[in-house]
């Protein structure tokens, strides 16, 4: 799904797995300016040591100069199919 959301090379920041597979994955890609970083964070529906999610989703956060400036839900898995929001 990350490849559909961005066509840039990404850097894996954090990845967590359990017996069902990956439940948390955070990546970053460079933004349009040299100070901008875009972070995508996937979390499978459920409760985990790192947090809780009511749906399997990917959120995006935009950083400028190291500070978050905006963010939103980017994609959601509904009945086994990903939908870009």
FENBELBEL-V303982 format. One record per residue. N is the residue number from 1. RES is the residue in one small letter. SS is DSSP state (a for helix, b for strand, c for the rest). Layout:
n,res,ss
N,RES,SS
N,RES,SS
This chain:
n,res,ss
1,x,c
2,x,a
3,x,a
4,x,a
5,x,a
6,x,c
7,x,c
8,x,c
9,x,c
10,x,c
11,x,b
12,x,b
13,x,b
14,x,b
15,x,b
16,x,b
17,x,b
18,x,b
19,x,c
20,x,c
21,x,b
22,x,b
23,x,b
24,x,b
25,x,b
26,x,b
27,x,b
28,x,b
29,x,b
30,x,b
31,x,c
32,x,c
33,x,c
34,x,c
35,x,c
36,x,b
37,x,b
38,x,b
39,x,b
40,x,b
41,x,b
42,x,b
43,x,b
44,x,c
45,x,c
46,x,b
47,x,b
48,x,b
49,x,c
50,x,c
51,x,b
52,x,b
53,x,b
54,x,c
55,x,c
56,x,c
57,x,b
58,x,b
59,x,b
60,x,b
61,x,b
62,x,b
63,x,b
64,x,b
65,x,c
66,x,c
67,x,b
68,x,b
69,x,b
70,x,b
71,x,b
72,x,b
73,x,b
74,x,b
75,x,b
76,x,b
77,x,b
78,x,b
79,x,c
80,x,c
81,x,b
82,x,b
83,x,b
84,x,b
85,x,c
